[in-house]
Amino acid sequence: KRQADAYLERHAKRNKKTWAADAGMIRREVLPAWGKRSADTIRRRDVIELVEAVAARGTGVMANRLLALVRKMFAWAQDADLVDANPARGVAAPHKEATRERLLSEDEIARLWSAWTEMGWPFGPLFKLLLLTGQPRSDIASMRLDDIQFTSRVWTPPGARAHGGRNHELPLSDFALELLAVLPRSKSGLVFPSGPRSPTPVTGWSNAVAKAIRLSGVAGWQLRDLRRTAAVGMARAGAAPELLDRVLNVRSGTSAGVRGIYQLAAEMDEKRRILNAWAEQVRAVTGTLDEG
């Protein structure tokens, strides 16, 4: 228990936003099995038995997460000179997880778009912008009007930096701007606040997704599938892999440091072309002129 507490206090709480999930898993799974033992007495067999017991309950994915946590705990303890070896190193995950490759079909996009329209603000237009831009949900949820340059039609997500150290700048498609133009304005400046005057972004994602599933009849999708569908749509519209990486703000093999100001300007134009091309695909599928 002493080593588990040290991991939480000296590493997880300082470095992981999800430290509370680690604490819960340690409390539920690790301490009942090993709480009275010193970390340096834990062996490879103990790790295997622990994760296999969780997998046997029919929670294979949770068993994989537990193994990853135990491996990280011991790696940290080894670096901190609290243990000599990591007994979880090399232990195979007990459950094989299929890679998610869910893409929304044109029919599903149309049905979801109709459901999002019926849902209204905030989650209806929020989901639409996720699909149109391909950006992470945290960036869209924390969108502020002050971060949007309506004249140049460029949005700079707060705190989002490109992999060259610059701010991540995203041209907004005409369709996205049409959606933003008709949204209610909050006192806080957030586009999607949790309340009319709230300074914090909207919450309740799970309930909103469940409602969209119920209204549309499209089941089995997750928020990350909107980003994946957008990426594939932009690729089909002609986005080169390196450009697509920069639209989505994911790491690519191209160094940002060698790109000059003229190249960056040309890249911005190409980003806009691709985002507009994808947005027009969505407009055609949904039969949308302008709506909130």
C-alpha positions as CSV (number, residue, x, y, z in Angstrom):
1,K,0.0,0.0,0.0
2,R,2.8,2.4,0.8
3,Q,4.3,2.1,-2.7
4,A,0.8,2.5,-4.3
5,D,0.3,5.7,-2.3
6,A,3.7,7.0,-3.3
7,Y,2.9,6.4,-7.0
8,L,-0.4,8.3,-6.7
9,E,1.0,11.3,-4.7
10,R,4.4,11.6,-6.4
11,H,3.5,10.7,-10.0
12,A,-0.2,10.3,-11.0
13,K,-1.6,13.4,-9.3
14,R,1.2,15.5,-10.7
15,N,1.2,14.3,-14.2
16,K,-2.1,12.6,-15.1
17,K,-5.5,14.3,-15.4
18,T,-7.0,10.8,-15.0
19,W,-5.2,10.1,-11.7
20,A,-8.6,9.5,-10.0
21,A,-9.3,6.6,-12.3
22,D,-5.9,5.1,-11.3
23,A,-6.8,5.6,-7.6
24,G,-10.1,3.8,-8.1
25,M,-8.5,0.9,-9.9
26,I,-5.8,0.6,-7.2
27,R,-8.5,0.6,-4.5
28,R,-10.8,-1.9,-6.2
29,E,-8.3,-4.4,-7.6
30,V,-4.7,-3.9,-6.5
31,L,-5.0,-3.3,-2.7
32,P,-7.4,-6.2,-2.0
33,A,-4.8,-8.6,-3.6
34,W,-1.5,-7.0,-2.6
35,G,-2.3,-4.4,0.0
36,K,-0.4,-6.2,2.8
37,R,2.6,-7.0,0.7
38,S,5.7,-5.1,-0.1
39,A,6.1,-4.1,-3.7
40,D,9.4,-5.9,-4.0
41,T,7.7,-9.2,-3.2
42,I,5.4,-9.1,-6.2
43,R,6.4,-11.5,-8.9
44,R,5.4,-12.0,-12.5
45,R,3.0,-14.9,-11.5
46,D,1.2,-12.5,-9.1
47,V,0.6,-10.0,-11.9
48,I,-0.7,-12.7,-14.3
49,E,-3.1,-14.0,-11.7
50,L,-4.4,-10.5,-10.8
51,V,-5.2,-9.5,-14.4
52,E,-6.5,-13.0,-15.3
53,A,-8.9,-12.8,-12.4
54,V,-10.3,-9.6,-13.7
55,A,-10.6,-10.9,-17.2
56,A,-12.4,-14.0,-15.9
57,R,-15.2,-11.7,-14.7
58,G,-15.9,-10.9,-18.4
59,T,-14.2,-7.5,-18.3
60,G,-11.3,-8.1,-20.6
61,V,-10.8,-4.5,-21.5
62,M,-10.6,-3.6,-17.8
63,A,-8.1,-6.3,-17.3
64,N,-5.9,-4.8,-20.0
65,R,-6.2,-1.4,-18.4
66,L,-5.2,-2.9,-15.0
67,L,-2.2,-4.5,-16.5
68,A,-1.1,-1.2,-18.1
69,L,-1.5,0.5,-14.7
70,V,0.5,-2.1,-12.8
71,R,3.2,-2.0,-15.4
72,K,3.3,1.9,-15.1
73,M,3.4,1.8,-11.3
74,F,6.3,-0.6,-11.2
75,A,8.2,1.3,-13.9
76,W,7.8,4.5,-11.9
77,A,8.8,2.7,-8.7
78,Q,11.9,1.2,-10.5
79,D,12.9,4.7,-11.7
80,A,12.4,6.0,-8.1
81,D,14.7,3.2,-6.8
82,L,11.8,1.7,-4.8
83,V,12.0,-1.7,-6.5
84,D,14.7,-3.6,-8.4
85,A,12.5,-5.0,-11.2
86,N,9.2,-4.6,-12.9
87,P,7.2,-7.9,-12.6
88,A,4.6,-6.7,-15.2
89,R,7.2,-6.2,-18.0
90,G,6.5,-8.6,-20.8
91,V,3.2,-9.9,-19.4
92,A,0.8,-10.3,-22.3
93,A,-2.5,-8.5,-22.3
94,P,-5.3,-11.0,-21.4
95,H,-7.8,-9.6,-23.8
96,K,-7.4,-8.9,-27.5
97,E,-9.0,-5.5,-28.4
98,A,-10.1,-4.9,-31.9
99,T,-9.0,-1.6,-33.5
100,R,-12.0,0.7,-33.9
101,E,-12.5,1.5,-37.6
102,R,-16.1,2.7,-37.4
103,L,-16.9,5.1,-40.2
104,L,-20.3,6.7,-40.6
105,S,-22.0,6.0,-43.9
106,E,-23.8,8.8,-45.8
107,D,-27.2,7.5,-44.6
108,E,-26.0,7.5,-41.0
109,I,-24.6,11.0,-41.4
110,A,-27.9,12.2,-42.7
111,R,-29.9,10.5,-39.9
112,L,-27.6,11.8,-37.2
113,W,-27.6,15.3,-38.6
114,S,-31.4,15.3,-38.5
115,A,-31.3,14.1,-34.9
116,W,-28.7,16.7,-34.0
117,T,-30.9,19.4,-35.5
118,E,-33.8,18.1,-33.4
119,M,-31.7,18.2,-30.3
120,G,-30.7,21.8,-30.7
121,W,-28.2,23.8,-28.7
122,P,-25.7,23.0,-27.3
123,F,-25.0,19.4,-28.3
124,G,-26.7,19.4,-31.7
125,P,-24.4,22.1,-33.2
126,L,-21.5,20.8,-31.2
127,F,-21.7,17.4,-32.8
128,K,-22.1,19.0,-36.2
129,L,-18.9,21.0,-35.7
130,L,-17.0,17.9,-34.5
131,L,-18.0,16.2,-37.8
132,L,-17.2,19.2,-40.0
133,T,-13.8,20.1,-38.5
134,G,-12.4,16.7,-37.3
135,Q,-11.1,18.4,-34.2
136,P,-10.9,16.8,-30.7
137,R,-14.0,17.2,-28.6
138,S,-12.2,19.1,-25.9
139,D,-11.2,21.8,-28.4
140,I,-14.7,22.2,-29.8
141,A,-16.2,22.2,-26.3
142,S,-13.9,24.9,-25.1
143,M,-14.3,27.1,-28.2
144,R,-14.5,30.8,-27.5
145,L,-15.8,33.5,-29.8
146,D,-12.6,35.5,-29.0
147,D,-10.6,32.7,-30.6
148,I,-12.3,33.0,-33.9
149,Q,-11.2,35.6,-36.4
150,F,-14.4,36.0,-38.4
151,T,-12.7,38.2,-41.0
152,S,-10.0,35.8,-41.9
153,R,-12.3,32.8,-41.0
154,V,-9.6,31.2,-38.8
155,W,-10.1,29.6,-35.4
156,T,-7.2,29.1,-33.0
157,P,-8.2,26.6,-30.3
158,P,-7.1,27.7,-26.8
159,G,-4.1,25.8,-25.7
160,A,-3.8,23.7,-28.9
161,R,-0.3,23.9,-30.2
162,A,0.9,22.5,-33.5
163,H,3.9,20.1,-33.3
164,G,6.3,22.8,-34.3
165,G,5.5,24.9,-31.2
166,R,3.1,27.3,-33.0
167,N,-0.5,27.7,-32.2
168,H,-2.7,25.4,-34.1
169,E,-4.7,27.5,-36.6
170,L,-7.7,26.0,-38.4
171,P,-9.5,27.6,-41.3
172,L,-13.3,27.3,-40.8
173,S,-15.4,26.1,-43.7
174,D,-18.3,28.2,-44.9
175,F,-20.7,25.6,-43.5
176,A,-19.1,25.7,-40.1
177,L,-19.3,29.5,-40.0
178,E,-23.0,29.4,-41.0
179,L,-23.6,27.1,-38.0
180,L,-21.7,29.4,-35.6
181,A,-23.4,32.5,-36.8
182,V,-26.8,31.5,-35.5
183,L,-25.8,30.1,-32.1
184,P,-26.8,31.9,-28.9
185,R,-24.1,34.0,-27.3
186,S,-23.2,33.4,-23.7
187,K,-22.0,35.9,-21.1
188,S,-18.8,33.9,-20.6
189,G,-17.8,34.0,-24.2
190,L,-17.8,30.3,-24.5
191,V,-19.7,28.9,-27.6
192,F,-20.8,25.8,-25.6
193,P,-20.9,26.7,-21.9
194,S,-22.5,24.4,-19.3
195,G,-24.9,27.2,-18.4
196,P,-25.9,30.6,-19.7
197,R,-23.3,32.4,-17.6
198,S,-21.0,29.5,-16.8
199,P,-17.3,29.9,-17.4
200,T,-16.9,26.1,-17.9
201,P,-17.6,24.1,-21.1
202,V,-20.7,21.9,-21.5
203,T,-20.9,18.5,-19.8
204,G,-23.2,15.5,-20.2
205,W,-21.6,14.0,-23.3
206,S,-22.8,10.4,-22.6
207,N,-26.5,11.5,-22.2
208,A,-26.2,13.6,-25.4
209,V,-24.8,10.7,-27.4
210,A,-27.5,8.4,-26.1
211,K,-30.2,10.9,-27.1
212,A,-28.7,11.2,-30.6
213,I,-28.7,7.4,-30.9
214,R,-32.4,7.2,-29.8
215,L,-33.5,10.0,-32.2
216,S,-31.5,8.8,-35.2
217,G,-31.6,5.0,-34.8
218,V,-27.9,5.0,-35.6
219,A,-26.3,2.8,-32.9
220,G,-22.7,1.7,-32.2
221,W,-21.0,5.1,-32.8
222,Q,-18.7,7.1,-30.5
223,L,-17.5,10.7,-30.6
224,R,-14.1,9.6,-31.9
225,D,-15.9,8.1,-35.0
226,L,-16.9,11.6,-36.0
227,R,-13.2,12.6,-36.2
228,R,-12.3,9.5,-38.1
229,T,-15.2,10.0,-40.6
230,A,-14.1,13.6,-41.2
231,A,-10.5,12.5,-41.7
232,V,-11.5,9.9,-44.3
233,G,-13.8,12.3,-46.0
234,M,-11.0,14.9,-46.3
235,A,-8.6,12.3,-47.6
236,R,-11.1,11.3,-50.3
237,A,-11.4,15.0,-51.2
238,G,-7.7,15.0,-52.0
239,A,-5.9,15.8,-48.8
240,A,-2.3,14.6,-48.8
241,P,-1.3,12.7,-45.7
242,E,1.0,15.4,-44.4
243,L,-1.7,18.1,-44.8
244,L,-4.3,16.0,-43.2
245,D,-2.0,15.5,-40.2
246,R,-1.8,19.2,-39.8
247,V,-5.5,19.8,-40.2
248,L,-6.1,17.2,-37.4
249,N,-3.1,18.5,-35.5
250,V,-1.4,15.1,-35.2
251,R,2.3,14.4,-35.4
252,S,3.7,13.7,-38.9
253,G,7.1,13.1,-40.2
254,T,7.5,16.6,-41.7
255,S,9.4,19.1,-39.6
256,A,7.5,22.3,-39.1
257,G,10.8,24.2,-38.6
258,V,11.7,24.1,-42.3
259,R,8.4,25.6,-43.6
260,G,8.6,29.4,-44.3
261,I,5.9,32.0,-44.1
262,Y,5.0,31.7,-47.8
263,Q,4.7,27.9,-47.5
264,L,2.5,28.3,-44.3
265,A,0.2,30.7,-46.2
266,A,-0.1,28.3,-49.1
267,E,-0.8,25.5,-46.6
268,M,-3.6,27.5,-44.9
269,D,-5.2,28.0,-48.3
270,E,-5.0,24.2,-49.0
271,K,-6.4,23.4,-45.5
272,R,-9.3,25.7,-46.3
273,R,-9.9,24.0,-49.6
274,I,-10.0,20.6,-48.0
275,L,-12.2,21.6,-45.1
276,N,-14.6,23.3,-47.5
277,A,-14.7,20.2,-49.8
278,W,-15.5,18.0,-46.8
279,A,-18.1,20.4,-45.5
280,E,-19.8,20.4,-48.9
281,Q,-19.9,16.6,-48.9
282,V,-21.7,16.8,-45.6
283,R,-24.0,19.5,-46.9
284,A,-24.9,17.4,-50.0
285,V,-25.6,14.3,-47.8
286,T,-27.7,16.2,-45.3
287,G,-29.5,18.4,-47.8
288,T,-28.7,21.4,-45.6
289,L,-28.9,25.0,-46.6
290,D,-28.5,26.8,-43.3
291,E,-29.6,25.8,-39.8
292,G,-28.5,25.8,-36.2
